[in-house]
Amino acid sequence: MKHIIKITGIISLFFICTLVPGRAEAKVLPKTAKLIPPETILLVDIDDFNKLRTQFEKTNLYKLYKDPAMAAVVEDYKTKRQERIQKLDNEFARAIVGADVLPQGRLAIAFMLNEQTKDANELPFLFISQWGENTAKIKDAVNKMANKAVEDGAHRKTEDYRGVSITTLIQKSSKTLNYCFIDDCLVGSMNLDVLKFVIAHIQGAASPTLFDDADYTATMKAVGPYHDVDFYVNIKQIIKIALAEDTNDEIKTMVTHLGLDNVTSLGGAIGLSRGPGDSPRSAAGRGSSVGKAFLKIEGGKKGIVKMFDLESAAFRAPQFIPASAYSVTSINLNIKKAYDELYNILFSFSPQYAALMHVPLLPPSPQGEPGLQLKTDIIAHLGSQIAIARSINKPVSKTSTPIEILTALALDNTIIAK
């Protein structure tokens, strides 16, 4: 989760700065999955940042960003942006984001996990980016970062690999950063072997990559057709490495009881401004976006996966949702089935744990009234839909500030299980 939060923060800083001009075409690279090792456990991939920016400018979120009513909020963000950049704990990330320019093509971040890296303090990350006409600016920013690191006591060395000059920075803390430029493409990694792997495959090497993994190709195909932003989690690789050092079968037992032993991968894709109404002939629905996620399983669903098995159903807004609601979210989860599967999971670990689910929430009263049972008195009366309605319970006037408007929208959240 720590790594995912870092990735989200870095990409968000890139994304919010989409007002910076420049849309030069970047050189064509092979798909990111064809450049990275099969042991990749997390990949966040933007194939074309220019296209992503174009799509983002069609969204309602961008319209809100440009709305004069939001000017104060936007200005406050810009004022504090440099402070946020300086708080990034990765010098490489600070240099890239602080350069105040945007990628022009590929932007991808990945983490690898194998037998050689499982005991490392930090998982090897990989950063692939294309800069087009901004290449000179990003080179200058990275060079300044490297010079500053050397002044602070880091050791710098260079080596040639397949005609590409690789720079390695070794910090006083022994943390290592390796990076290189190939035309307009900046590639950086904490692991030199991973960097060389990418260089070799950009130049046409044919050894297996993540793209050759059948689970990866099947998962990402299932989340199409829009791929403005992709992410992939290699669950089977994570479990494989965890089981490799499981000397007393504790992890194996946990994975089995939780029903994760046949889960292979999780993938997702986001299409900005690509909803069903986003066509040249239709103004209705423009600005909408679509996202799909897919959890790949070999065999039947069980354990946690079965517990949170969402059922496909058409949206049905409950009649008791107030007319003042400005947003309604519906989750088709059969609560009774989820409860029963939770009992099965607890029972597989320990019958004593499962027995706790039969303990009354409230004991019988002295007057002879029965106690309150969770399953029979609550769960049994719930159906297969959870509705979350949001409405404004504070008047918003033309003179309301942006902060007052956003606060009003967040004040009233009603969650109903039926």
GUBAVO-512003 format. One record per residue (C-alpha): residue number from 0; residue in three letters; x negated, y, z. Coordinates in steps of 0.2 Angstrom, whole numbers. Each point is the difference from the previous one (the first is absolute). Example, Ala and Ser with C-alpha at 12.3 -4.5 7.8 and 13.67 -1.06 7.14 Angstrom:
<pabas>
(paba 0,ALA,(-62,-22,39))
(paba 1,SER,(-6,17,-3))
</pabas>
This chain:
<pabas>
(paba 0,MET,(0,0,0))
(paba 1,LYS,(-14,12,4))
(paba 2,HIS,(-7,-2,-18))
(paba 3,ILE,(17,2,-8))
(paba 4,ILE,(3,16,10))
(paba 5,LYS,(-17,7,-6))
(paba 6,ILE,(5,-4,-18))
(paba 7,THR,(17,8,2))
(paba 8,GLY,(-8,16,7))
(paba 9,ILE,(-12,1,-14))
(paba 10,ILE,(12,-3,-14))
(paba 11,SER,(12,12,8))
(paba 12,LEU,(-13,14,0))
(paba 13,PHE,(-3,-4,-19))
(paba 14,PHE,(19,0,-4))
(paba 15,ILE,(5,16,9))
(paba 16,CYS,(-13,10,-9))
(paba 17,THR,(8,-4,-17))
(paba 18,LEU,(1,19,-4))
(paba 19,VAL,(-18,0,-5))
(paba 20,PRO,(-1,2,-19))
(paba 21,GLY,(-8,-12,-12))
(paba 22,ARG,(6,-15,-10))
(paba 23,ALA,(-14,-6,-10))
(paba 24,GLU,(1,-18,-6))
(paba 25,ALA,(-12,-12,9))
(paba 26,LYS,(-9,-14,-9))
(paba 27,VAL,(9,-17,0))
(paba 28,LEU,(-5,-12,13))
(paba 29,PRO,(5,-18,2))
(paba 30,LYS,(14,-3,12))
(paba 31,THR,(-6,2,18))
(paba 32,ALA,(4,-19,4))
(paba 33,LYS,(-12,-5,-14))
(paba 34,LEU,(-14,10,9))
(paba 35,ILE,(1,-6,18))
(paba 36,PRO,(-4,-17,9))
(paba 37,PRO,(13,-13,2))
(paba 38,GLU,(-3,2,19))
(paba 39,THR,(9,17,0))
(paba 40,ILE,(12,1,14))
(paba 41,LEU,(8,17,-3))
(paba 42,LEU,(1,10,-16))
(paba 43,VAL,(9,17,-2))
(paba 44,ASP,(-1,4,-19))
(paba 45,ILE,(5,16,-10))
(paba 46,ASP,(-4,-4,-18))
(paba 47,ASP,(2,17,-7))
(paba 48,PHE,(0,15,12))
(paba 49,ASN,(5,12,-13))
(paba 50,LYS,(16,-10,-4))
(paba 51,LEU,(4,-1,18))
(paba 52,ARG,(-1,18,2))
(paba 53,THR,(11,3,-15))
(paba 54,GLN,(13,-12,7))
(paba 55,PHE,(-2,8,18))
(paba 56,GLU,(5,17,-8))
(paba 57,LYS,(17,-7,-5))
(paba 58,THR,(4,-6,17))
(paba 59,ASN,(12,8,13))
(paba 60,LEU,(-14,1,12))
(paba 61,TYR,(-10,11,-11))
(paba 62,LYS,(15,11,-3))
(paba 63,LEU,(1,2,19))
(paba 64,TYR,(-19,3,1))
(paba 65,LYS,(2,14,-13))
(paba 66,ASP,(16,7,8))
(paba 67,PRO,(-2,18,6))
(paba 68,ALA,(8,-5,17))
(paba 69,MET,(-15,-12,2))
(paba 70,ALA,(-13,13,-3))
(paba 71,ALA,(-4,2,19))
(paba 72,VAL,(-2,-18,2))
(paba 73,VAL,(-11,-2,-15))
(paba 74,GLU,(-11,15,5))
(paba 75,ASP,(-2,-7,17))
(paba 76,TYR,(-6,-17,-8))
(paba 77,LYS,(-13,9,-11))
(paba 78,THR,(-6,10,15))
(paba 79,LYS,(-3,-15,10))
(paba 80,ARG,(-6,-11,-14))
(paba 81,GLN,(-19,3,3))
(paba 82,GLU,(2,-5,18))
(paba 83,ARG,(8,-16,-5))
(paba 84,ILE,(-14,-4,-12))
(paba 85,GLN,(-14,4,13))
(paba 86,LYS,(8,-13,12))
(paba 87,LEU,(-2,-14,-13))
(paba 88,ASP,(-12,-12,9))
(paba 89,ASN,(-8,-6,-17))
(paba 90,GLU,(-13,12,-8))
(paba 91,PHE,(4,-7,-17))
(paba 92,ALA,(19,3,2))
(paba 93,ARG,(-4,18,6))
(paba 94,ALA,(-11,4,-15))
(paba 95,ILE,(13,-7,-13))
(paba 96,VAL,(15,8,8))
(paba 97,GLY,(-9,16,4))
(paba 98,ALA,(-5,3,-18))
(paba 99,ASP,(17,7,-3))
(paba 100,VAL,(2,-9,-17))
(paba 101,LEU,(11,-15,-6))
(paba 102,PRO,(-4,-16,-8))
(paba 103,GLN,(4,0,-19))
(paba 104,GLY,(3,-19,-2))
(paba 105,ARG,(-3,-15,11))
(paba 106,LEU,(1,1,19))
(paba 107,ALA,(-1,-16,10))
(paba 108,ILE,(-5,-5,18))
(paba 109,ALA,(-3,-18,5))
(paba 110,PHE,(-6,-10,15))
(paba 111,MET,(-9,-17,-1))
(paba 112,LEU,(-1,-14,12))
(paba 113,ASN,(-11,-16,-2))
(paba 114,GLU,(-11,-11,10))
(paba 115,GLN,(-14,12,-1))
(paba 116,THR,(10,16,5))
(paba 117,LYS,(12,-8,14))
(paba 118,ASP,(-12,5,14))
(paba 119,ALA,(-3,18,-6))
(paba 120,ASN,(5,14,11))
(paba 121,GLU,(9,8,-15))
(paba 122,LEU,(7,-9,-15))
(paba 123,PRO,(-9,4,-16))
(paba 124,PHE,(10,13,-9))
(paba 125,LEU,(0,4,-19))
(paba 126,PHE,(4,17,-8))
(paba 127,ILE,(2,1,-19))
(paba 128,SER,(5,17,-7))
(paba 129,GLN,(-1,9,-17))
(paba 130,TRP,(-2,19,-1))
(paba 131,GLY,(0,5,-18))
(paba 132,GLU,(-4,18,-2))
(paba 133,ASN,(-2,2,19))
(paba 134,THR,(-15,-13,0))
(paba 135,ALA,(-13,14,2))
(paba 136,LYS,(9,7,15))
(paba 137,ILE,(2,-16,9))
(paba 138,LYS,(-19,-5,-4))
(paba 139,ASP,(-5,17,8))
(paba 140,ALA,(11,-4,15))
(paba 141,VAL,(-7,-18,3))
(paba 142,ASN,(-18,7,-3))
(paba 143,LYS,(3,13,14))
(paba 144,MET,(7,-14,11))
(paba 145,ALA,(-15,-11,-3))
(paba 146,ASN,(-12,15,3))
(paba 147,LYS,(8,4,16))
(paba 148,ALA,(0,-18,6))
(paba 149,VAL,(-19,0,-3))
(paba 150,GLU,(-2,16,10))
(paba 151,ASP,(9,-8,14))
(paba 152,GLY,(-12,-15,0))
(paba 153,ALA,(7,-12,-13))
(paba 154,HIS,(-11,-10,-11))
(paba 155,ARG,(3,1,-19))
(paba 156,LYS,(-6,-12,-14))
(paba 157,THR,(4,-3,-18))
(paba 158,GLU,(-1,-15,-11))
(paba 159,ASP,(5,-4,-18))
(paba 160,TYR,(12,-14,-3))
(paba 161,ARG,(6,-4,-18))
(paba 162,GLY,(-6,17,-5))
(paba 163,VAL,(10,9,14))
(paba 164,SER,(-8,10,13))
(paba 165,ILE,(6,-5,18))
(paba 166,THR,(-2,11,14))
(paba 167,THR,(-1,-8,18))
(paba 168,LEU,(2,11,16))
(paba 169,ILE,(-4,-9,16))
(paba 170,GLN,(6,10,15))
(paba 171,LYS,(-9,1,17))
(paba 172,SER,(15,-11,6))
(paba 173,SER,(-5,-13,-13))
(paba 174,LYS,(16,3,-10))
(paba 175,THR,(-4,-1,-18))
(paba 176,LEU,(8,8,-15))
(paba 177,ASN,(-4,-5,-18))
(paba 178,TYR,(7,10,-15))
(paba 179,CYS,(-3,3,-18))
(paba 180,PHE,(7,10,-15))
(paba 181,ILE,(4,-9,-17))
(paba 182,ASP,(5,13,-12))
(paba 183,ASP,(15,9,9))
(paba 184,CYS,(2,-14,12))
(paba 185,LEU,(-5,1,18))
(paba 186,VAL,(-2,-17,9))
(paba 187,GLY,(-4,-1,19))
(paba 188,SER,(-1,-15,12))
(paba 189,MET,(-8,-4,17))
(paba 190,ASN,(-5,-16,-8))
(paba 191,LEU,(-14,0,-13))
(paba 192,ASP,(5,-17,-7))
(paba 193,VAL,(18,6,-2))
(paba 194,LEU,(-6,16,-9))
(paba 195,LYS,(-11,-11,-12))
(paba 196,PHE,(15,-11,-3))
(paba 197,VAL,(11,14,-6))
(paba 198,ILE,(-14,7,-11))
(paba 199,ALA,(-3,-17,-8))
(paba 200,HIS,(18,-1,-4))
(paba 201,ILE,(2,17,-7))
(paba 202,GLN,(-14,-5,-12))
(paba 203,GLY,(9,-16,-5))
(paba 204,ALA,(-5,-14,13))
(paba 205,ALA,(11,-15,-1))
(paba 206,SER,(0,-7,18))
(paba 207,PRO,(16,-3,9))
(paba 208,THR,(9,16,7))
(paba 209,LEU,(16,3,9))
(paba 210,PHE,(9,1,-17))
(paba 211,ASP,(-4,-18,-2))
(paba 212,ASP,(10,-5,16))
(paba 213,ALA,(17,-7,-5))
(paba 214,ASP,(8,6,15))
(paba 215,TYR,(-6,18,-4))
(paba 216,THR,(7,0,-17))
(paba 217,ALA,(16,-8,5))
(paba 218,THR,(3,12,14))
(paba 219,MET,(-4,16,-10))
(paba 220,LYS,(11,-6,-15))
(paba 221,ALA,(15,-2,12))
(paba 222,VAL,(-1,18,6))
(paba 223,GLY,(0,8,-17))
(paba 224,PRO,(4,8,-12))
(paba 225,TYR,(-6,16,8))
(paba 226,HIS,(-17,1,7))
(paba 227,ASP,(-5,18,3))
(paba 228,VAL,(-6,-6,17))
(paba 229,ASP,(-4,-18,4))
(paba 230,PHE,(-5,-9,16))
(paba 231,TYR,(-5,-18,3))
(paba 232,VAL,(-4,-9,16))
(paba 233,ASN,(-9,-17,-2))
(paba 234,ILE,(8,-9,15))
(paba 235,LYS,(-7,-17,-4))
(paba 236,GLN,(-18,7,0))
(paba 237,ILE,(3,8,17))
(paba 238,ILE,(7,-17,7))
(paba 239,LYS,(-14,-10,-8))
(paba 240,ILE,(-14,10,9))
(paba 241,ALA,(10,0,16))
(paba 242,LEU,(2,-19,-1))
(paba 243,ALA,(-19,-2,-4))
(paba 244,GLU,(-5,5,17))
(paba 245,ASP,(15,-8,9))
(paba 246,THR,(-10,-13,11))
(paba 247,ASN,(15,-4,11))
(paba 248,ASP,(14,1,-12))
(paba 249,GLU,(8,14,9))
(paba 250,ILE,(2,11,-15))
(paba 251,LYS,(6,-15,-11))
(paba 252,THR,(13,-3,13))
(paba 253,MET,(6,18,0))
(paba 254,VAL,(0,1,-19))
(paba 255,THR,(10,-16,-1))
(paba 256,HIS,(13,5,13))
(paba 257,LEU,(2,17,-7))
(paba 258,GLY,(3,-8,-17))
(paba 259,LEU,(-14,9,-9))
(paba 260,ASP,(-10,-15,-6))
(paba 261,ASN,(9,0,-17))
(paba 262,VAL,(-1,19,-2))
(paba 263,THR,(-12,5,-13))
(paba 264,SER,(1,19,-4))
(paba 265,LEU,(10,16,1))
(paba 266,GLY,(1,12,-14))
(paba 267,GLY,(9,16,-4))
(paba 268,ALA,(2,13,-13))
(paba 269,ILE,(7,18,-1))
(paba 270,GLY,(7,9,-15))
(paba 271,LEU,(2,19,3))
(paba 272,SER,(15,8,-9))
(paba 273,ARG,(4,-16,-9))
(paba 274,GLY,(17,-4,7))
(paba 275,PRO,(14,-6,-11))
(paba 276,GLY,(6,18,-3))
(paba 277,ASP,(-18,6,-6))
(paba 278,SER,(3,0,-18))
(paba 279,PRO,(-1,14,-13))
(paba 280,ARG,(18,-1,-3))
(paba 281,SER,(5,0,18))
(paba 282,ALA,(-2,14,13))
(paba 283,ALA,(9,-10,13))
(paba 284,GLY,(-11,-9,12))
(paba 285,ARG,(-16,9,-6))
(paba 286,GLY,(-13,2,13))
(paba 287,SER,(4,-17,8))
(paba 288,SER,(-13,-14,2))
(paba 289,VAL,(-1,-18,2))
(paba 290,GLY,(-10,-12,10))
(paba 291,LYS,(-1,-19,1))
(paba 292,ALA,(-9,-12,11))
(paba 293,PHE,(-3,-19,-1))
(paba 294,LEU,(-5,-12,13))
(paba 295,LYS,(-7,-16,-9))
(paba 296,ILE,(3,-16,9))
(paba 297,GLU,(-4,-18,-6))
(paba 298,GLY,(15,-11,6))
(paba 299,GLY,(14,4,11))
(paba 300,LYS,(2,15,11))
(paba 301,LYS,(-2,-3,19))
(paba 302,GLY,(-5,9,16))
(paba 303,ILE,(-1,19,-1))
(paba 304,VAL,(2,0,-19))
(paba 305,LYS,(17,-9,2))
(paba 306,MET,(5,11,15))
(paba 307,PHE,(-2,16,-10))
(paba 308,ASP,(7,-8,-16))
(paba 309,LEU,(10,15,-8))
(paba 310,GLU,(15,-6,-10))
(paba 311,SER,(4,8,-17))
(paba 312,ALA,(16,9,0))
(paba 313,ALA,(8,15,-8))
(paba 314,PHE,(0,16,11))
(paba 315,ARG,(16,2,10))
(paba 316,ALA,(1,16,10))
(paba 317,PRO,(10,-4,16))
(paba 318,GLN,(16,10,2))
(paba 319,PHE,(-5,7,17))
(paba 320,ILE,(-15,9,-7))
(paba 321,PRO,(4,18,2))
(paba 322,ALA,(3,12,-15))
(paba 323,SER,(-14,11,7))
(paba 324,ALA,(-13,-13,-3))
(paba 325,TYR,(-13,6,-13))
(paba 326,SER,(-9,-17,0))
(paba 327,VAL,(5,-18,2))
(paba 328,THR,(-12,-15,1))
(paba 329,SER,(7,-17,-1))
(paba 330,ILE,(-10,-16,5))
(paba 331,ASN,(8,-17,-4))
(paba 332,LEU,(-7,-10,15))
(paba 333,ASN,(10,-14,7))
(paba 334,ILE,(-3,3,18))
(paba 335,LYS,(8,-16,6))
(paba 336,LYS,(-12,-10,-11))
(paba 337,ALA,(-15,10,5))
(paba 338,TYR,(4,-3,19))
(paba 339,ASP,(1,-19,-3))
(paba 340,GLU,(-17,0,-9))
(paba 341,LEU,(-8,11,14))
(paba 342,TYR,(6,-14,12))
(paba 343,ASN,(-8,-13,-11))
(paba 344,ILE,(-16,9,-1))
(paba 345,LEU,(-1,2,19))
(paba 346,PHE,(5,-18,3))
(paba 347,SER,(-14,-6,-12))
(paba 348,PHE,(-13,10,12))
(paba 349,SER,(9,-5,16))
(paba 350,PRO,(17,-6,5))
(paba 351,GLN,(-1,11,15))
(paba 352,TYR,(-2,15,-10))
(paba 353,ALA,(15,-4,-10))
(paba 354,ALA,(10,-4,16))
(paba 355,LEU,(-2,19,5))
(paba 356,MET,(12,4,-14))
(paba 357,HIS,(14,-9,9))
(paba 358,VAL,(-3,10,16))
(paba 359,PRO,(16,12,2))
(paba 360,LEU,(-4,18,-3))
(paba 361,LEU,(12,4,15))
(paba 362,PRO,(5,-13,13))
(paba 363,PRO,(18,-5,4))
(paba 364,SER,(8,13,11))
(paba 365,PRO,(5,-4,18))
(paba 366,GLN,(18,2,-5))
(paba 367,GLY,(-2,-15,-12))
(paba 368,GLU,(-2,9,-16))
(paba 369,PRO,(-12,-10,-12))
(paba 370,GLY,(-18,7,-3))
(paba 371,LEU,(-5,8,-16))
(paba 372,GLN,(-9,-12,-12))
(paba 373,LEU,(-11,7,-14))
(paba 374,LYS,(5,-13,-13))
(paba 375,THR,(19,-3,3))
(paba 376,ASP,(5,17,6))
(paba 377,ILE,(-11,11,-12))
(paba 378,ILE,(-9,-9,-14))
(paba 379,ALA,(15,-11,-5))
(paba 380,HIS,(11,16,-4))
(paba 381,LEU,(-13,7,-12))
(paba 382,GLY,(0,-3,-18))
(paba 383,SER,(-12,2,-14))
(paba 384,GLN,(-2,19,-3))
(paba 385,ILE,(-10,13,10))
(paba 386,ALA,(5,18,-6))
(paba 387,ILE,(-10,15,5))
(paba 388,ALA,(9,17,-3))
(paba 389,ARG,(-8,17,2))
(paba 390,SER,(10,16,1))
(paba 391,ILE,(-3,18,5))
(paba 392,ASN,(7,4,17))
(paba 393,LYS,(-7,18,1))
(paba 394,PRO,(6,14,-12))
(paba 395,VAL,(-12,5,-13))
(paba 396,SER,(2,18,-7))
(paba 397,LYS,(-9,9,-14))
(paba 398,THR,(-11,8,13))
(paba 399,SER,(-6,-16,7))
(paba 400,THR,(-18,-3,0))
(paba 401,PRO,(-8,-15,-9))
(paba 402,ILE,(-4,-8,17))
(paba 403,GLU,(18,3,6))
(paba 404,ILE,(6,-9,-15))
(paba 405,LEU,(-11,-15,1))
(paba 406,THR,(4,-1,19))
(paba 407,ALA,(18,0,-3))
(paba 408,LEU,(-1,-14,-13))
(paba 409,ALA,(-9,-11,13))
(paba 410,LEU,(11,4,15))
(paba 411,ASP,(14,-13,-3))
(paba 412,ASN,(-4,-18,-5))
(paba 413,THR,(14,-13,2))
(paba 414,ILE,(-5,-18,0))
(paba 415,ILE,(15,-13,-2))
(paba 416,ALA,(-1,-19,-1))
(paba 417,LYS,(16,-7,-7))
</pabas>
